[in-house]
Amino acid sequence: MTQVNHLFSEIRAAISDGSAPFIETPDGATLTYDGLVERSAAYANALVALGVTPGDRVAVQVEKSADALMLYLGTVRAGGVFLPLNTAYTPAEVEYFVGDAKPAVVVCDPARRDAIAPIAEKTGARLETLDGAGKGSLSAAADASATSFEDVARGADDLAAILYTSGTTGRSKGAMLSHENLASNARVLMREWRFTSDDVLLHALPIFHTHGLFVATNVTLLAGGSLLFLPKFDLDEILRLMPRATTMMGVPTFYARLLGSDAFTRELASHMRLFVSGSAPLSAEVHKAFSARTGHAILERYGMTETNMNTSNPYDGDRRPSTVGFPLPGVDLRIADPETGKALPQGEVGVIEVKGANVFKGYWQMPEKTASEFRADGFFITGDMGRIDERGYVSIVGRSKDLIISGGFNVYPAEVEAVIDEIEGVAESAVIGVPHADFGEGVVAVVAPHKGAKIDADAVITPLADKLAKFKQPKKVYVLDELPRNTMGKIQKNVLRDQFKDTFA
């Protein structure tokens, strides 16, 4: 009899038609739900043969493929803890993660084997390979393994994954996510976003991150739907496949690129049911332009590595630009004073704190850091600054570390950016604080123009005079062709702060 493996048992129970497709790749290859059960079993068997025991970490830095997803599920079924690593990480960065997590197995692309081998050897981990075509030593081991597997018993609180935070300040931390952290969030999102077995999700996100790995994949699995599984965002492929899809999850950059194509028409998007955006703020300009072009209001939501999804704009009802909607069922959310933790009145800006089954178990081997990030009553301090308006919609105004204190006044970058983004010719902006002898920090805006548009500092500064208090207005404006981003499309303000730190020196 199959054991109760909390997350996979729920996935398995949701399968109503084993012959239904789960994954289709652009070349037309498909994997059915029966195939998913068999292939993930083969990976579970291969991992156990490599010595993986319950609670062992399996670190994975591989290109996106259907087999990489089967490795995730196989790890869960074997009782292991899946540890995906960004494919952009250098060997030096991977060395930190492997040294910190001490995985039993490290899986990398064959092209990186020589660079990763000494890292795995140092910690005593077995090293295996898997490439973007699903080939390598580990897939060969899976090919030779049985396609049935007695799932290892794991409870709701047992770890299913560790995801390292991006580490823009201080050393990167491993967020420990339990079986129920993942299952509960997928369950809620499936209901809130009305996912069913009829849904076909355009999947162009990476799978080393919460958005593509847990939200897109787990929600589809619990609904019994299918994925059109692209290796990465490819505009032509998205346009080609969209007529066969019903839903899409993306980062704001995806939607901006779609709007940049004349081939992206109302007709092309006419049968789509839902577009979801996350991982970075969606500008009100893109939201409005997308709605005008397609008739679809993008549904923006808010989550983070440590919590999965916390809030969502409504499926039925107003999806309001520049907001992330309401707390999800089962998620308690409050706006608090960052110092005292005291709840603040509606409309005031404070730190967002959340509590619920979605919230992680803590940081790997960092008990003191974990304790400092939770209030005594169990609320997790997200570090995101926000407010709740009179209708209950949550808005993010920035990270607490992005808060600018200029001349004793608090400046929230998101507020300034929203005004700058409305200026003709501006595609996007980032507002940062850099050292200033008189004010402590000076407000600096870095803007990127629309393609073909010409803008200068005066064109940005002049329109702000009547719209923002003097202390919020940038003291300096820089124009760049494009703003630096990480692999999930988030603007890297830490890079900009470093680049322009001597502005007022």
Buried (B, 14 or more C-beta within 10 A) or exposed (E): EEEBBBBBBBBBEBBEEEEBBBBBBEEEEBBBBBBBBBBBBBBBBBBBEBEBEEEBBBBBBBBBBBBBBBBBBBBBBBBBBBBBBBBEBEBEBBBBBBEBBBBBBBBBBBEBBEBBBEBBEEBEBBBBBBBBEBBBBBBBBBEEBEBEBBBBBBEBEBBBBBBBBBEBEEEBBBBBBBBBBBBBBBBBBBBBBEBEBEBBBBBBBBBBBBBBBBBBBBBBBBBBBBBBBBBEBEBEBBBEBBEEBBBBBBBBBBBBBBBEEEEBEEEBBEEBBBBBBBBBBBBBBBBEBBBEBBEBBBBBBBBBBBBBBBBBBEBEEEBBBBBBBBBBEEBBBBBBEBEEBEEBEEEEBBBBBBBBBBBBBBBBEBEEBBEEBBEEEEBBBBBBBBBBEEEEBBBBBBBBEBBBEBBEBEBBBBBBBBBBBEBEBBBBBBBBBBBBEEBBBBBBBBBBBBEEEEBEBEBBBEBBEEBBEEBBBBBBBBBEEEBBBBBBBBBBBBBBBEBBEEBBE
